[in-house]
Amino acid sequence: MSTLSLVQAQSAGFALALVHSALVHHDGSAFPSITLSWEKEVWLRKLETIIKRIRHAPTSDDNYWAMRRAEKQQEYLANNNSVHQYKIATQRQLIHGDYHQANLFFDRHSAVSGLIDWDLLQNMPPAYDVIRACAYMFQMDPLLSSAFIGGYTSHLPLAGEELIDGARAWGIYADHHIWPLEQVYLHNNVAAKRFIPHQDFLPFSQQWCRVAHHLKNDKDIR
């Protein structure tokens, strides 16, 4: 769970809105645009290979949770109702792409005073950056995520359709995200273990529901 306070979450949201306000004036043609499309069978085979590697790994807490998450993710993606591509419906612009507390500096008043790590600049809807930040910074905790989004919308309006589009875009990306598992179990990058949560894999739509319900009752969100 995030160690940020509600005040810091709100400040971080406001700061991201300032970033987006500045980036919208820049030409993003030199930066990537993410295509949200995955080959179902390819991804299932990748997960099967990872699962086999985990089975041969020593018994440990890390490996237990990696196995549990990989199996649940594979089961979800194999379901006939799972979605493997999404067409973005709202306007793309240049976004930070890696907005989370490890890249932020706060002053003594809990306001954001600096932002680093611009290596993942990309062309995506601003709401994608917002939702991604909520996932990484607060693990979609409803209270902190709402404070963050409230801070953002206090500077930049975010229409309901934009927020939904951002949630769907980030959601399909998150549901197919296997980079930490690949790094640890296929490429022996042990440092990536810290990116494998010790909790069950949940489809993003289930995580988003709690936040969406909270936002619906939050009069500060426009």
C-alpha positions, -999 to 999 in steps of 0.1 A, spaced: 0 0 0 11 35 -7 28 55 21 15 88 6 -10 108 26 -43 121 12 -27 156 9 2 142 -10 -20 122 -33 -41 153 -41 -9 173 -47 5 146 -69 -27 147 -90 -26 184 -93 11 183 -104 3 157 -131 -23 180 -145 3 207 -147 26 183 -165 -1 174 -190 -10 211 -195 26 218 -205 31 187 -226 0 192 -247 19 220 -265 48 198 -275 50 177 -307 50 141 -297 57 126 -331 92 114 -321 78 94 -292 60 61 -292 22 54 -292 12 22 -276 -9 -3 -296 -32 -21 -272 -33 -54 -289 -20 -89 -279 -21 -123 -295 -41 -144 -271 -24 -177 -278 11 -161 -278 5 -147 -244 -9 -179 -230 22 -198 -242 45 -172 -226 27 -176 -193 28 -214 -196 66 -212 -201 69 -189 -170 48 -212 -149 70 -242 -158 101 -222 -148 85 -212 -115 77 -249 -108 114 -257 -109 123 -227 -87 131 -232 -50 103 -229 -25 99 -193 -13 73 -166 -6 83 -148 -38 80 -179 -60 47 -188 -43 31 -155 -52 46 -155 -87 31 -189 -94 -3 -179 -79 -4 -147 -99 8 -163 -132 -18 -191 -130 -46 -167 -122 -35 -144 -150 -33 -173 -175 -67 -185 -164 -82 -150 -169 -66 -144 -203 -77 -179 -215 -113 -172 -208 -135 -167 -239 -148 -134 -224 -114 -119 -220 -105 -90 -243 -71 -88 -261 -73 -55 -280 -87 -21 -274 -91 10 -296 -85 43 -278 -116 66 -281 -102 99 -267 -75 123 -278 -38 112 -274 -11 137 -264 24 135 -249 23 121 -213 50 114 -187 43 76 -188 60 67 -155 44 89 -129 47 74 -94 61 84 -60 96 71 -67 99 98 -94 84 126 -73 98 150 -48 76 166 -21 84 198 -1 77 202 36 41 212 28 35 179 10 34 196 -23 51 181 -54 84 201 -59 100 180 -86 95 152 -111 122 130 -127 126 100 -151 112 111 -184 124 80 -203 88 67 -210 74 98 -227 47 85 -250 15 95 -268 -15 83 -249 -47 98 -235 -40 119 -203 -65 98 -184 -43 67 -191 -15 84 -173 -39 93 -144 -52 57 -140 -18 42 -144 -5 64 -116 -34 53 -93 -25 17 -100 12 22 -92 10 47 -64 -21 35 -45 -29 0 -59 -63 15 -68 -71 23 -31 -105 42 -35 -97 70 -11 -62 78 -23 -71 74 -60 -101 97 -56 -79 123 -39 -54 120 -67 -80 124 -94 -96 152 -75 -63 170 -74 -59 165 -111 -94 177 -120 -90 208 -98 -67 220 -126 -78 201 -157 -113 189 -163 -116 152 -170 -149 142 -186 -165 108 -177 -158 93 -211 -122 103 -208 -118 87 -175 -135 55 -186 -114 54 -218 -82 58 -197 -94 30 -173 -101 7 -202 -69 14 -220 -47 10 -188 -68 -20 -178 -62 -41 -209 -25 -32 -207 -23 -42 -170 -42 -75 -176 -15 -85 -202 15 -71 -182 39 -99 -176 72 -80 -177 83 -87 -141 75 -125 -145 95 -126 -177 124 -107 -163 127 -129 -132 119 -164 -146 131 -161 -182 159 -136 -180 172 -142 -144 168 -105 -135 162 -111 -97 159 -73 -91 125 -74 -109 111 -96 -81 101 -64 -62 76 -57 -90 56 -89 -84 31 -82 -57 24 -107 -29 -13 -107 -36 -36 -124 -61 -39 -113 -97 -72 -94 -102 -85 -82 -136 -82 -45 -137 -120 -40 -142 -125 -55 -107 -100 -31 -92 -114 -1 -110 -150 -8 -98 -142 2 -63 -126 35 -74 -155 43 -99 -180 37 -71 -162 61 -48 -158 87 -75 -196 86 -83 -202 98 -47 -174 124 -47 -188 158 -54 -153 172 -60 -148 152 -92 -160 169 -123 
